[in-house]
Structures are given as C-alpha cells and as structure tokens.
C-alpha cells in the first residue's frame, strides 16, 4: 500500500518558506524599536546569530 505522503514532496515549499522568512527577518530585525529595550549583551548575541545563520539559511534557495 502506498503512503499518502509518498506522492508529495514538501521540501521545495519548506525551503521557499525558510528563504522568505530569512528575508523578512533581515528586512525588519535591524530596525525594530524593541531593539532599544534589549540588553546590549543579549542584542549583540542575537545580532551575531542572525548574521551567522542568514547565509546558511539562504543556501536553501540553491537547492
């Protein structure tokens, strides 16, 4: 018996959603007014992680 999921390939839509989410994060994160209330050390940690993960997640577009 064939699984109901075998005919579908969810990977392309998932990868597209990842790339779109990364674009939205980079479009908005750096300008959010809430950044002013986050402790500098925490904000620096988040910023570094966003910068580090962006190219990795954008590589999903190449698949």
N, CA, C, O and CB atoms as a CASP TS submission, in Angstrom:
PFRMAT TS
TARGET T0000
AUTHOR 0000-0000-0000
METHOD Language model
MODEL 1
PARENT N/A
ATOM      1  N   UNK     1       0.831  -1.182   0.000  1.00  0.00           N
ATOM      2  CA  UNK     1       0.000   0.000   0.000  1.00  0.00           C
ATOM      3  C   UNK     1       0.878   1.249   0.000  1.00  0.00           C
ATOM      4  O   UNK     1       1.853   1.324   0.748  1.00  0.00           O
ATOM      5  CB  UNK     1      -0.947  -0.004   1.210  1.00  0.00           C
ATOM      6  N   UNK     2       0.544   2.207  -0.817  1.00  0.00           N
ATOM      7  CA  UNK     2       1.322   3.438  -0.957  1.00  0.00           C
ATOM      8  C   UNK     2       0.956   4.420   0.159  1.00  0.00           C
ATOM      9  O   UNK     2      -0.220   4.618   0.467  1.00  0.00           O
ATOM     10  CB  UNK     2       1.081   4.082  -2.347  1.00  0.00           C
ATOM     11  N   UNK     3       1.956   5.016   0.743  1.00  0.00           N
ATOM     12  CA  UNK     3       1.722   6.025   1.769  1.00  0.00           C
ATOM     13  C   UNK     3       1.095   7.257   1.125  1.00  0.00           C
ATOM     14  O   UNK     3       1.401   7.580  -0.023  1.00  0.00           O
ATOM     15  CB  UNK     3       3.043   6.395   2.500  1.00  0.00           C
ATOM     16  N   UNK     4       0.230   7.939   1.848  1.00  0.00           N
ATOM     17  CA  UNK     4      -0.389   9.135   1.279  1.00  0.00           C
ATOM     18  C   UNK     4       0.617  10.268   1.108  1.00  0.00           C
ATOM     19  O   UNK     4       0.347  11.219   0.375  1.00  0.00           O
ATOM     20  CB  UNK     4      -1.541   9.596   2.157  1.00  0.00           C
ATOM     21  N   UNK     5       1.772  10.188   1.769  1.00  0.00           N
ATOM     22  CA  UNK     5       2.773  11.244   1.655  1.00  0.00           C
ATOM     23  C   UNK     5       3.789  10.984   0.547  1.00  0.00           C
ATOM     24  O   UNK     5       4.517  11.899   0.162  1.00  0.00           O
ATOM     25  CB  UNK     5       3.492  11.406   2.965  1.00  0.00           C
ATOM     26  N   UNK     6       3.854   9.778   0.035  1.00  0.00           N
ATOM     27  CA  UNK     6       4.855   9.479  -0.985  1.00  0.00           C
ATOM     28  C   UNK     6       4.740  10.361  -2.224  1.00  0.00           C
ATOM     29  O   UNK     6       5.767  10.817  -2.727  1.00  0.00           O
ATOM     30  CB  UNK     6       4.745   8.041  -1.389  1.00  0.00           C
ATOM     31  N   UNK     7       3.533  10.624  -2.742  1.00  0.00           N
ATOM     32  CA  UNK     7       3.464  11.424  -3.956  1.00  0.00           C
ATOM     33  C   UNK     7       3.850  12.890  -3.750  1.00  0.00           C
ATOM     34  O   UNK     7       4.255  13.560  -4.700  1.00  0.00           O
ATOM     35  CB  UNK     7       2.084  11.351  -4.518  1.00  0.00           C
ATOM     36  N   UNK     8       3.728  13.388  -2.530  1.00  0.00           N
ATOM     37  CA  UNK     8       4.037  14.799  -2.316  1.00  0.00           C
ATOM     38  C   UNK     8       5.495  14.964  -1.897  1.00  0.00           C
ATOM     39  O   UNK     8       6.085  14.096  -1.254  1.00  0.00           O
ATOM     40  CB  UNK     8       3.101  15.404  -1.252  1.00  0.00           C
ATOM     41  N   UNK     9       6.046  16.093  -2.278  1.00  0.00           N
ATOM     42  CA  UNK     9       7.411  16.421  -1.897  1.00  0.00           C
ATOM     43  C   UNK     9       7.358  17.766  -1.182  1.00  0.00           C
ATOM     44  O   UNK     9       7.364  18.808  -1.839  1.00  0.00           O
ATOM     45  CB  UNK     9       8.377  16.459  -3.146  1.00  0.00           C
ATOM     46  N   UNK    10       7.306  17.767   0.138  1.00  0.00           N
ATOM     47  CA  UNK    10       7.167  19.039   0.856  1.00  0.00           C
ATOM     48  C   UNK    10       8.441  19.883   0.869  1.00  0.00           C
ATOM     49  O   UNK    10       8.407  21.043   1.280  1.00  0.00           O
ATOM     50  CB  UNK    10       6.743  18.771   2.270  1.00  0.00           C
ATOM     51  N   UNK    11       9.550  19.321   0.428  1.00  0.00           N
ATOM     52  CA  UNK    11      10.808  20.051   0.563  1.00  0.00           C
ATOM     53  C   UNK    11      10.831  21.402  -0.153  1.00  0.00           C
ATOM     54  O   UNK    11      11.194  22.392   0.483  1.00  0.00           O
ATOM     55  CB  UNK    11      11.920  19.208   0.046  1.00  0.00           C
ATOM     56  N   UNK    12      10.468  21.507  -1.436  1.00  0.00           N
ATOM     57  CA  UNK    12      10.542  22.825  -2.087  1.00  0.00           C
ATOM     58  C   UNK    12       9.725  23.915  -1.385  1.00  0.00           C
ATOM     59  O   UNK    12      10.237  25.020  -1.202  1.00  0.00           O
ATOM     60  CB  UNK    12      10.072  22.705  -3.512  1.00  0.00           C
ATOM     61  N   UNK    13       8.480  23.652  -0.985  1.00  0.00           N
ATOM     62  CA  UNK    13       7.751  24.708  -0.269  1.00  0.00           C
ATOM     63  C   UNK    13       8.381  25.072   1.076  1.00  0.00           C
ATOM     64  O   UNK    13       8.360  26.234   1.483  1.00  0.00           O
ATOM     65  CB  UNK    13       6.320  24.278  -0.047  1.00  0.00           C
ATOM     66  N   UNK    14       8.934  24.084   1.754  1.00  0.00           N
ATOM     67  CA  UNK    14       9.576  24.349   3.045  1.00  0.00           C
ATOM     68  C   UNK    14      10.820  25.211   2.836  1.00  0.00           C
ATOM     69  O   UNK    14      11.034  26.175   3.572  1.00  0.00           O
ATOM     70  CB  UNK    14       9.948  23.019   3.761  1.00  0.00           C
ATOM     71  N   UNK    15      11.628  24.880   1.857  1.00  0.00           N
ATOM     72  CA  UNK    15      12.834  25.660   1.574  1.00  0.00           C
ATOM     73  C   UNK    15      12.469  27.084   1.162  1.00  0.00           C
ATOM     74  O   UNK    15      13.141  28.037   1.556  1.00  0.00           O
ATOM     75  CB  UNK    15      13.669  24.984   0.469  1.00  0.00           C
ATOM     76  N   UNK    16      11.418  27.230   0.379  1.00  0.00           N
ATOM     77  CA  UNK    16      10.960  28.561  -0.034  1.00  0.00           C
ATOM     78  C   UNK    16      10.533  29.360   1.195  1.00  0.00           C
ATOM     79  O   UNK    16      10.865  30.539   1.311  1.00  0.00           O
ATOM     80  CB  UNK    16       9.785  28.455  -1.051  1.00  0.00           C
ATOM     81  N   UNK    17       9.809  28.737   2.103  1.00  0.00           N
ATOM     82  CA  UNK    17       9.365  29.414   3.324  1.00  0.00           C
ATOM     83  C   UNK    17      10.552  29.842   4.178  1.00  0.00           C
ATOM     84  O   UNK    17      10.529  30.921   4.770  1.00  0.00           O
ATOM     85  CB  UNK    17       8.439  28.502   4.135  1.00  0.00           C
ATOM     86  N   UNK    18      11.578  29.017   4.247  1.00  0.00           N
ATOM     87  CA  UNK    18      12.780  29.367   5.017  1.00  0.00           C
ATOM     88  C   UNK    18      13.429  30.615   4.431  1.00  0.00           C
ATOM     89  O   UNK    18      13.763  31.547   5.163  1.00  0.00           O
ATOM     90  CB  UNK    18      13.791  28.189   5.028  1.00  0.00           C
ATOM     91  N   UNK    19      13.606  30.635   3.123  1.00  0.00           N
ATOM     92  CA  UNK    19      14.243  31.779   2.460  1.00  0.00           C
ATOM     93  C   UNK    19      13.402  33.043   2.647  1.00  0.00           C
ATOM     94  O   UNK    19      13.944  34.114   2.918  1.00  0.00           O
ATOM     95  CB  UNK    19      14.447  31.489   0.954  1.00  0.00           C
ATOM     96  N   UNK    20      12.093  32.922   2.505  1.00  0.00           N
ATOM     97  CA  UNK    20      11.209  34.080   2.691  1.00  0.00           C
ATOM     98  C   UNK    20      11.278  34.597   4.132  1.00  0.00           C
ATOM     99  O   UNK    20      11.258  35.806   4.361  1.00  0.00           O
ATOM    100  CB  UNK    20       9.754  33.708   2.330  1.00  0.00           C
ATOM    101  N   UNK    21      11.356  33.692   5.088  1.00  0.00           N
ATOM    102  CA  UNK    21      11.439  34.090   6.494  1.00  0.00           C
ATOM    103  C   UNK    21      12.754  34.811   6.779  1.00  0.00           C
ATOM    104  O   UNK    21      12.771  35.808   7.501  1.00  0.00           O
ATOM    105  CB  UNK    21      11.301  32.863   7.409  1.00  0.00           C
ATOM    106  N   UNK    22      13.844  34.317   6.221  1.00  0.00           N
ATOM    107  CA  UNK    22      15.146  34.974   6.389  1.00  0.00           C
ATOM    108  C   UNK    22      15.095  36.384   5.816  1.00  0.00           C
ATOM    109  O   UNK    22      15.602  37.325   6.428  1.00  0.00           O
ATOM    110  CB  UNK    22      16.270  34.155   5.704  1.00  0.00           C
ATOM    111  N   UNK    23      14.487  36.532   4.648  1.00  0.00           N
ATOM    112  CA  UNK    23      14.371  37.862   4.042  1.00  0.00           C
ATOM    113  C   UNK    23      13.588  38.812   4.948  1.00  0.00           C
ATOM    114  O   UNK    23      13.977  39.965   5.134  1.00  0.00           O
ATOM    115  CB  UNK    23      13.690  37.765   2.666  1.00  0.00           C
ATOM    116  N   UNK    24      12.484  38.318   5.509  1.00  0.00           N
ATOM    117  CA  UNK    24      11.678  39.157   6.398  1.00  0.00           C
ATOM    118  C   UNK    24      12.429  39.531   7.667  1.00  0.00           C
ATOM    119  O   UNK    24      12.350  40.669   8.130  1.00  0.00           O
ATOM    120  CB  UNK    24      10.389  38.446   6.760  1.00  0.00           C
ATOM    121  N   UNK    25      13.158  38.572   8.226  1.00  0.00           N
ATOM    122  CA  UNK    25      13.948  38.861   9.427  1.00  0.00           C
ATOM    123  C   UNK    25      14.962  39.954   9.129  1.00  0.00           C
ATOM    124  O   UNK    25      15.083  40.917   9.886  1.00  0.00           O
ATOM    125  CB  UNK    25      14.663  37.587   9.939  1.00  0.00           C
ATOM    126  N   UNK    26      15.688  39.809   8.033  1.00  0.00           N
ATOM    127  CA  UNK    26      16.702  40.814   7.705  1.00  0.00           C
ATOM    128  C   UNK    26      16.091  42.153   7.320  1.00  0.00           C
ATOM    129  O   UNK    26      16.709  43.197   7.525  1.00  0.00           O
ATOM    130  CB  UNK    26      17.579  40.317   6.578  1.00  0.00           C
ATOM    131  N   UNK    27      14.916  42.135   6.778  1.00  0.00           N
ATOM    132  CA  UNK    27      14.235  43.373   6.405  1.00  0.00           C
ATOM    133  C   UNK    27      13.771  44.151   7.634  1.00  0.00           C
ATOM    134  O   UNK    27      13.776  45.382   7.629  1.00  0.00           O
ATOM    135  CB  UNK    27      13.044  43.066   5.502  1.00  0.00           C
ATOM    136  N   UNK    28      13.370  43.434   8.687  1.00  0.00           N
ATOM    137  CA  UNK    28      12.760  44.096   9.841  1.00  0.00           C
ATOM    138  C   UNK    28      13.606  44.107  11.106  1.00  0.00           C
ATOM    139  O   UNK    28      13.542  45.075  11.863  1.00  0.00           O
ATOM    140  CB  UNK    28      11.477  43.447  10.142  1.00  0.00           C
ATOM    141  N   UNK    29      14.390  43.075  11.360  1.00  0.00           N
ATOM    142  CA  UNK    29      15.083  42.930  12.638  1.00  0.00           C
ATOM    143  C   UNK    29      15.936  44.141  12.988  1.00  0.00           C
ATOM    144  O   UNK    29      15.909  44.617  14.122  1.00  0.00           O
ATOM    145  CB  UNK    29      15.946  41.699  12.613  1.00  0.00           C
ATOM    146  N   UNK    30      16.675  44.626  12.037  1.00  0.00           N
ATOM    147  CA  UNK    30      17.657  45.672  12.311  1.00  0.00           C
ATOM    148  C   UNK    30      17.020  47.022  12.617  1.00  0.00           C
ATOM    149  O   UNK    30      17.707  47.934  13.077  1.00  0.00           O
ATOM    150  CB  UNK    30      18.588  45.813  11.140  1.00  0.00           C
ATOM    151  N   UNK    31      15.710  47.167  12.368  1.00  0.00           N
ATOM    152  CA  UNK    31      15.039  48.458  12.546  1.00  0.00           C
ATOM    153  C   UNK    31      13.921  48.413  13.583  1.00  0.00           C
ATOM    154  O   UNK    31      13.203  49.399  13.747  1.00  0.00           O
ATOM    155  CB  UNK    31      14.477  48.927  11.228  1.00  0.00           C
ATOM    156  N   UNK    32      13.759  47.316  14.272  1.00  0.00           N
ATOM    157  CA  UNK    32      12.686  47.206  15.262  1.00  0.00           C
ATOM    158  C   UNK    32      12.930  48.143  16.439  1.00  0.00           C
ATOM    159  O   UNK    32      14.041  48.196  16.966  1.00  0.00           O
ATOM    160  CB  UNK    32      12.561  45.761  15.759  1.00  0.00           C
ATOM    161  N   UNK    33      11.901  48.885  16.857  1.00  0.00           N
ATOM    162  CA  UNK    33      12.079  49.768  18.012  1.00  0.00           C
ATOM    163  C   UNK    33      12.333  48.979  19.303  1.00  0.00           C
ATOM    164  O   UNK    33      12.925  49.502  20.246  1.00  0.00           O
ATOM    165  CB  UNK    33      10.848  50.660  18.183  1.00  0.00           C
ATOM    166  N   UNK    34      11.890  47.743  19.339  1.00  0.00           N
ATOM    167  CA  UNK    34      12.106  46.900  20.521  1.00  0.00           C
ATOM    168  C   UNK    34      13.584  46.645  20.790  1.00  0.00           C
ATOM    169  O   UNK    34      13.958  46.283  21.906  1.00  0.00           O
ATOM    170  CB  UNK    34      11.387  45.575  20.353  1.00  0.00           C
ATOM    171  N   UNK    35      14.416  46.828  19.790  1.00  0.00           N
ATOM    172  CA  UNK    35      15.863  46.629  19.991  1.00  0.00           C
ATOM    173  C   UNK    35      16.400  47.539  21.094  1.00  0.00           C
ATOM    174  O   UNK    35      17.378  47.206  21.764  1.00  0.00           O
ATOM    175  CB  UNK    35      16.628  46.891  18.679  1.00  0.00           C
ATOM    176  N   UNK    36      15.748  48.696  21.276  1.00  0.00           N
ATOM    177  CA  UNK    36      16.205  49.667  22.270  1.00  0.00           C
ATOM    178  C   UNK    36      16.036  49.181  23.710  1.00  0.00           C
ATOM    179  O   UNK    36      16.702  49.687  24.614  1.00  0.00           O
ATOM    180  CB  UNK    36      15.460  50.962  22.090  1.00  0.00           C
ATOM    181  N   UNK    37      15.159  48.213  23.929  1.00  0.00           N
ATOM    182  CA  UNK    37      14.910  47.761  25.295  1.00  0.00           C
ATOM    183  C   UNK    37      15.592  46.427  25.623  1.00  0.00           C
ATOM    184  O   UNK    37      15.479  45.925  26.742  1.00  0.00           O
ATOM    185  CB  UNK    37      13.424  47.635  25.521  1.00  0.00           C
ATOM    186  N   UNK    38      16.296  45.860  24.644  1.00  0.00           N
ATOM    187  CA  UNK    38      17.004  44.598  24.861  1.00  0.00           C
ATOM    188  C   UNK    38      18.414  44.932  25.364  1.00  0.00           C
ATOM    189  O   UNK    38      19.083  45.815  24.826  1.00  0.00           O
ATOM    190  CB  UNK    38      17.055  43.732  23.537  1.00  0.00           C
ATOM    191  N   UNK    39      18.847  44.228  26.383  1.00  0.00           N
ATOM    192  CA  UNK    39      20.186  44.453  26.934  1.00  0.00           C
ATOM    193  C   UNK    39      21.242  44.311  25.835  1.00  0.00           C
ATOM    194  O   UNK    39      21.145  43.437  24.973  1.00  0.00           O
ATOM    195  CB  UNK    39      20.473  43.461  28.091  1.00  0.00           C
ATOM    196  N   UNK    40      22.237  45.173  25.880  1.00  0.00           N
ATOM    197  CA  UNK    40      23.268  45.203  24.843  1.00  0.00           C
ATOM    198  C   UNK    40      23.937  43.863  24.593  1.00  0.00           C
ATOM    199  O   UNK    40      24.163  43.482  23.445  1.00  0.00           O
ATOM    200  CB  UNK    40      24.308  46.200  25.205  1.00  0.00           C
ATOM    201  N   UNK    41      24.252  43.153  25.656  1.00  0.00           N
ATOM    202  CA  UNK    41      24.915  41.857  25.515  1.00  0.00           C
ATOM    203  C   UNK    41      24.000  40.859  24.810  1.00  0.00           C
ATOM    204  O   UNK    41      24.445  40.096  23.953  1.00  0.00           O
ATOM    205  CB  UNK    41      25.336  41.313  26.893  1.00  0.00           C
ATOM    206  N   UNK    42      22.726  40.872  25.177  1.00  0.00           N
ATOM    207  CA  UNK    42      21.753  39.965  24.556  1.00  0.00           C
ATOM    208  C   UNK    42      21.538  40.360  23.097  1.00  0.00           C
ATOM    209  O   UNK    42      21.504  39.504  22.212  1.00  0.00           O
ATOM    210  CB  UNK    42      20.402  39.986  25.330  1.00  0.00           C
ATOM    211  N   UNK    43      21.393  41.655  22.856  1.00  0.00           N
ATOM    212  CA  UNK    43      21.192  42.134  21.491  1.00  0.00           C
ATOM    213  C   UNK    43      22.382  41.766  20.609  1.00  0.00           C
ATOM    214  O   UNK    43      22.199  41.355  19.463  1.00  0.00           O
ATOM    215  CB  UNK    43      20.973  43.657  21.482  1.00  0.00           C
ATOM    216  N   UNK    44      23.577  41.907  21.123  1.00  0.00           N
ATOM    217  CA  UNK    44      24.773  41.528  20.362  1.00  0.00           C
ATOM    218  C   UNK    44      24.777  40.044  20.036  1.00  0.00           C
ATOM    219  O   UNK    44      25.145  39.647  18.930  1.00  0.00           O
ATOM    220  CB  UNK    44      26.036  41.888  21.141  1.00  0.00           C
ATOM    221  N   UNK    45      24.366  39.224  20.997  1.00  0.00           N
ATOM    222  CA  UNK    45      24.306  37.775  20.776  1.00  0.00           C
ATOM    223  C   UNK    45      23.290  37.432  19.688  1.00  0.00           C
ATOM    224  O   UNK    45      23.565  36.620  18.804  1.00  0.00           O
ATOM    225  CB  UNK    45      23.948  37.045  22.084  1.00  0.00           C
ATOM    226  N   UNK    46      22.109  38.060  19.760  1.00  0.00           N
ATOM    227  CA  UNK    46      21.078  37.810  18.749  1.00  0.00           C
ATOM    228  C   UNK    46      21.567  38.278  17.380  1.00  0.00           C
ATOM    229  O   UNK    46      21.431  37.560  16.390  1.00  0.00           O
ATOM    230  CB  UNK    46      19.754  38.525  19.125  1.00  0.00           C
ATOM    231  N   UNK    47      22.135  39.480  17.326  1.00  0.00           N
ATOM    232  CA  UNK    47      22.627  40.020  16.042  1.00  0.00           C
ATOM    233  C   UNK    47      23.663  39.096  15.413  1.00  0.00           C
ATOM    234  O   UNK    47      23.612  38.823  14.213  1.00  0.00           O
ATOM    235  CB  UNK    47      23.237  41.421  16.245  1.00  0.00           C
ATOM    236  N   UNK    48      24.598  38.617  16.222  1.00  0.00           N
ATOM    237  CA  UNK    48      25.632  37.722  15.687  1.00  0.00           C
ATOM    238  C   UNK    48      25.027  36.426  15.158  1.00  0.00           C
ATOM    239  O   UNK    48      25.467  35.904  14.133  1.00  0.00           O
ATOM    240  CB  UNK    48      26.675  37.406  16.766  1.00  0.00           C
ATOM    241  N   UNK    49      24.032  35.914  15.845  1.00  0.00           N
ATOM    242  CA  UNK    49      23.386  34.686  15.396  1.00  0.00           C
ATOM    243  C   UNK    49      22.585  34.914  14.112  1.00  0.00           C
ATOM    244  O   UNK    49      22.586  34.067  13.219  1.00  0.00           O
ATOM    245  CB  UNK    49      22.474  34.138  16.494  1.00  0.00           C
ATOM    246  N   UNK    50      21.908  36.046  14.021  1.00  0.00           N
ATOM    247  CA  UNK    50      21.179  36.370  12.787  1.00  0.00           C
ATOM    248  C   UNK    50      22.173  36.476  11.628  1.00  0.00           C
ATOM    249  O   UNK    50      21.931  35.941  10.546  1.00  0.00           O
ATOM    250  CB  UNK    50      20.370  37.704  12.944  1.00  0.00           C
ATOM    251  N   UNK    51      23.287  37.166  11.859  1.00  0.00           N
ATOM    252  CA  UNK    51      24.304  37.319  10.808  1.00  0.00           C
ATOM    253  C   UNK    51      24.906  35.968  10.409  1.00  0.00           C
ATOM    254  O   UNK    51      25.152  35.719   9.229  1.00  0.00           O
ATOM    255  CB  UNK    51      25.419  38.269  11.281  1.00  0.00           C
ATOM    256  N   UNK    52      25.137  35.110  11.383  1.00  0.00           N
ATOM    257  CA  UNK    52      25.750  33.809  11.100  1.00  0.00           C
ATOM    258  C   UNK    52      24.788  32.869  10.385  1.00  0.00           C
ATOM    259  O   UNK    52      25.195  32.120   9.497  1.00  0.00           O
ATOM    260  CB  UNK    52      26.232  33.165  12.392  1.00  0.00           C
ATOM    261  N   UNK    53      23.519  32.904  10.765  1.00  0.00           N
ATOM    262  CA  UNK    53      22.539  31.961  10.205  1.00  0.00           C
ATOM    263  C   UNK    53      21.994  32.392   8.847  1.00  0.00           C
ATOM    264  O   UNK    53      21.530  31.550   8.078  1.00  0.00           O
ATOM    265  CB  UNK    53      21.390  31.791  11.167  1.00  0.00           C
ATOM    266  N   UNK    54      22.042  33.684   8.540  1.00  0.00           N
ATOM    267  CA  UNK    54      21.463  34.167   7.286  1.00  0.00           C
ATOM    268  C   UNK    54      22.051  33.472   6.062  1.00  0.00           C
ATOM    269  O   UNK    54      21.279  32.966   5.248  1.00  0.00           O
ATOM    270  CB  UNK    54      21.670  35.660   7.166  1.00  0.00           C
ATOM    271  N   UNK    55      23.374  33.415   5.883  1.00  0.00           N
ATOM    272  CA  UNK    55      23.897  32.751   4.693  1.00  0.00           C
ATOM    273  C   UNK    55      23.601  31.256   4.671  1.00  0.00           C
ATOM    274  O   UNK    55      23.389  30.670   3.609  1.00  0.00           O
ATOM    275  CB  UNK    55      25.383  32.971   4.600  1.00  0.00           C
ATOM    276  N   UNK    56      23.589  30.652   5.844  1.00  0.00           N
ATOM    277  CA  UNK    56      23.302  29.216   5.906  1.00  0.00           C
ATOM    278  C   UNK    56      21.873  28.956   5.457  1.00  0.00           C
ATOM    279  O   UNK    56      21.623  28.075   4.636  1.00  0.00           O
ATOM    280  CB  UNK    56      23.526  28.669   7.336  1.00  0.00           C
ATOM    281  N   UNK    57      20.937  29.728   6.000  1.00  0.00           N
ATOM    282  CA  UNK    57      19.538  29.521   5.642  1.00  0.00           C
ATOM    283  C   UNK    57      19.251  29.959   4.208  1.00  0.00           C
ATOM    284  O   UNK    57      18.413  29.361   3.534  1.00  0.00           O
ATOM    285  CB  UNK    57      18.635  30.274   6.606  1.00  0.00           C
ATOM    286  N   UNK    58      19.943  31.004   3.736  1.00  0.00           N
ATOM    287  CA  UNK    58      19.749  31.427   2.345  1.00  0.00           C
ATOM    288  C   UNK    58      20.254  30.369   1.362  1.00  0.00           C
ATOM    289  O   UNK    58      19.839  30.359   0.203  1.00  0.00           O
ATOM    290  CB  UNK    58      20.466  32.760   2.091  1.00  0.00           C
ATOM    291  N   UNK    59      21.131  29.494   1.803  1.00  0.00           N
ATOM    292  CA  UNK    59      21.616  28.451   0.913  1.00  0.00           C
ATOM    293  C   UNK    59      20.485  27.492   0.538  1.00  0.00           C
ATOM    294  O   UNK    59      20.620  26.717  -0.409  1.00  0.00           O
ATOM    295  CB  UNK    59      22.772  27.684   1.569  1.00  0.00           C
ATOM    296  N   UNK    60      19.375  27.540   1.270  1.00  0.00           N
ATOM    297  CA  UNK    60      18.206  26.733   0.917  1.00  0.00           C
ATOM    298  C   UNK    60      17.676  27.111  -0.457  1.00  0.00           C
ATOM    299  O   UNK    60      17.072  26.285  -1.141  1.00  0.00           O
ATOM    300  CB  UNK    60      17.104  26.896   1.967  1.00  0.00           C
ATOM    301  N   UNK    61      17.899  28.354  -0.861  1.00  0.00           N
ATOM    302  CA  UNK    61      17.422  28.799  -2.172  1.00  0.00           C
ATOM    303  C   UNK    61      18.166  28.107  -3.300  1.00  0.00           C
ATOM    304  O   UNK    61      17.665  28.023  -4.421  1.00  0.00           O
ATOM    305  CB  UNK    61      17.570  30.308  -2.306  1.00  0.00           C
ATOM    306  N   UNK    62      19.347  27.617  -3.010  1.00  0.00           N
ATOM    307  CA  UNK    62      20.167  26.982  -4.042  1.00  0.00           C
ATOM    308  C   UNK    62      19.792  25.526  -4.260  1.00  0.00           C
ATOM    309  O   UNK    62      20.297  24.893  -5.187  1.00  0.00           O
ATOM    310  CB  UNK    62      21.632  27.078  -3.677  1.00  0.00           C
ATOM    311  N   UNK    63      18.912  24.982  -3.420  1.00  0.00           N
ATOM    312  CA  UNK    63      18.560  23.556  -3.524  1.00  0.00           C
ATOM    313  C   UNK    63      17.424  23.351  -4.486  1.00  0.00           C
ATOM    314  O   UNK    63      16.993  22.218  -4.700  1.00  0.00           O
ATOM    315  CB  UNK    63      18.187  22.986  -2.161  1.00  0.00           C
TER
END
